[in-house]
Amino acid sequence: MNPFRILAVAVLLSAGLSAQASEGGSGDPNYTLQNPPAYAMIGDLLIARPLLAVATVIGAGVFVVSLPFTALAGGIGDAGKALVVDPAKATFVRCLGCIGEGFEQRE
């Protein structure tokens, strides 16, 4: 293959990749990327994350206290998800400043 063809293919591939990157997509239709502004990241770091960490600890305590009653009703999984898992995901899994988990999986 001559050098001109190699250069042409490289330019076309890089142009295609840069067009995809400018659309904000990863190429995978299951995920959407978020690009939060700096003030959202700062507010999330200083205000939201500490409050969500406290909510996770309080939710875990409430879950343990309510466990006998929830077990009788058969809703241990739902109570655990609502009181512990959801606040923990919002605290530790979500990207800084993002709304949601940082990626949203489409169904």
C-alpha positions in Angstrom: 0.0 0.0 0.0 1.4 3.3 -0.9 2.0 6.1 1.6 -0.8 8.3 0.1 -3.5 5.6 0.8 -2.2 5.0 4.3 -2.4 8.8 5.0 -5.9 9.0 3.4 -7.2 6.1 5.5 -5.7 7.6 8.7 -7.3 11.0 8.0 -10.7 9.4 7.3 -10.6 7.3 10.5 -9.5 10.2 12.7 -12.3 12.4 11.2 -14.8 9.7 11.9 -13.6 9.2 15.5 -13.6 13.0 16.2 -17.1 13.3 14.8 -18.3 10.5 17.2 -16.5 12.2 20.1 -18.1 15.6 19.3 -21.6 13.9 19.5 -20.8 13.1 23.1 -21.5 9.4 22.6 -19.3 6.4 23.4 -20.6 4.5 20.4 -22.4 2.1 22.7 -26.2 2.9 22.6 -26.6 1.5 26.1 -24.8 4.4 27.8 -25.1 8.2 27.7 -22.2 10.3 28.9 -22.7 13.4 31.0 -20.4 16.4 31.2 -21.3 18.4 34.3 -19.9 22.0 34.8 -17.3 22.7 37.4 -19.7 24.4 39.9 -21.9 21.2 39.9 -18.8 19.1 40.7 -17.8 21.4 43.5 -21.3 21.5 45.0 -21.5 17.7 44.7 -18.2 17.2 46.4 -18.7 19.7 49.3 -22.5 19.4 49.9 -24.2 16.4 48.3 -21.7 13.6 48.9 -21.3 14.1 52.6 -25.1 14.4 53.0 -25.6 11.2 50.9 -22.9 9.4 53.0 -24.9 10.3 56.2 -28.1 9.2 54.5 -26.5 5.9 53.7 -25.4 5.3 57.3 -28.8 6.4 58.7 -30.6 4.2 56.1 -28.5 1.2 57.2 -29.4 1.8 60.8 -33.1 2.2 60.0 -32.9 -1.0 57.9 -31.4 -3.0 60.7 -34.0 -1.7 63.2 -36.9 -2.4 60.8 -35.5 -5.8 59.7 -37.7 -8.0 61.9 -40.9 -6.2 60.7 -39.7 -6.2 57.1 -38.8 -9.9 57.2 -42.4 -10.7 58.4 -43.8 -8.7 55.5 -41.4 -10.2 53.0 -39.9 -7.0 51.8 -36.3 -7.3 52.8 -34.9 -6.8 49.3 -37.1 -3.7 48.6 -36.3 -2.1 52.0 -32.5 -2.8 51.6 -32.5 -1.3 48.1 -34.4 1.8 49.2 -32.7 2.5 52.5 -29.1 1.3 51.8 -28.3 0.5 48.1 -29.8 3.6 46.4 -28.1 6.1 48.7 -24.8 4.2 48.5 -25.0 4.2 44.7 -25.7 7.9 44.7 -22.7 8.5 47.0 -20.1 6.2 45.6 -21.0 5.1 42.1 -22.3 8.3 40.5 -19.7 10.5 38.8 -18.9 13.8 40.4 -21.5 16.4 39.5 -23.6 14.0 37.4 -27.3 13.5 37.7 -28.0 9.8 38.0 -25.2 7.2 38.2 -22.9 8.8 35.7 -24.1 6.5 33.0 -27.7 5.6 32.4 -28.4 2.2 31.0 -31.3 2.1 28.6 -33.7 -0.8 28.7 
